Amino acid sequence: MCIRDSINRALEYDPVSAKALTHLDGQIIRIDSTMPPISISIEPVGQGVKLHSERQEDSDVTIEGTLVSMAVSYTHLRAHETV
């Protein structure tokens, strides 16, 4: 099973997130990690995702930083969400 399949399977168990992805359908989200050096593009399609390892010049948004800083930022944002 590849990473994309794992993400899409997890979304089957999280219908709220899967539905939220439909609002981003067809947009390209570029993740550029400086440490470790990893780049990937995420393309929401329907209630799942496609992953692209090639540089997507036409990305709609690019998130850059270390994976640790991205995880900390995400955790901080989630902690301050209103339900």
C-alpha positions in Angstrom: 0.0 0.0 0.0 1.4 3.4 -1.0 1.2 6.6 1.1 -1.6 8.0 -1.1 -3.7 4.9 -0.5 -3.0 5.2 3.2 -4.1 8.8 3.3 -7.2 8.1 1.2 -8.1 5.2 3.5 -7.7 7.3 6.6 -10.0 9.9 5.0 -12.7 7.2 4.7 -12.7 7.2 8.5 -12.8 11.0 8.8 -15.7 12.2 6.7 -15.5 15.8 8.0 -11.9 16.2 6.6 -12.8 14.3 3.4 -15.7 16.7 2.8 -13.5 19.7 3.6 -11.1 18.5 0.9 -13.9 18.8 -1.7 -13.5 22.6 -1.4 -9.9 22.3 -2.6 -10.6 20.0 -5.5 -8.1 20.4 -8.3 -5.8 22.8 -6.4 -2.2 22.0 -5.9 -0.6 22.4 -2.5 3.2 22.2 -2.5 5.1 21.1 0.6 8.8 22.0 0.6 10.5 20.7 3.7 14.0 22.0 4.3 14.8 19.4 7.0 14.6 16.7 6.0 14.9 17.8 2.4 11.6 16.5 0.9 9.2 18.1 -1.6 5.8 16.8 -2.5 2.6 18.2 -4.1 -0.8 17.3 -2.9 -3.8 17.5 -5.1 -7.2 17.1 -3.5 -9.6 15.2 -5.8 -13.1 14.4 -4.7 -12.8 13.2 -1.1 -9.2 12.0 -1.4 -5.8 13.1 -2.6 -3.3 12.5 -5.4 0.4 13.0 -4.6 3.0 14.3 -7.0 6.7 14.0 -6.4 7.7 16.2 -9.4 7.8 20.0 -8.9 4.5 21.5 -9.7 5.2 25.0 -11.1 1.5 25.8 -11.1 0.9 25.1 -7.4 -1.8 27.3 -5.8 0.1 27.5 -2.5 3.5 26.5 -1.2 4.3 25.7 2.4 8.0 25.8 3.3 9.9 25.0 6.5 11.1 22.0 8.5 8.7 19.2 9.0 9.0 19.8 12.8 8.0 23.4 12.4 5.1 22.5 10.2 3.9 19.9 12.7 4.2 22.4 15.6 2.3 25.1 13.6 -0.5 22.6 12.7 -0.8 21.4 16.4 -0.9 25.1 17.6 -3.6 25.9 15.0 -5.7 22.9 16.0 -5.4 23.7 19.7 -7.0 27.1 19.0 -9.8 26.0 16.7 -13.4 26.6 17.7 -15.6 23.6 17.5 
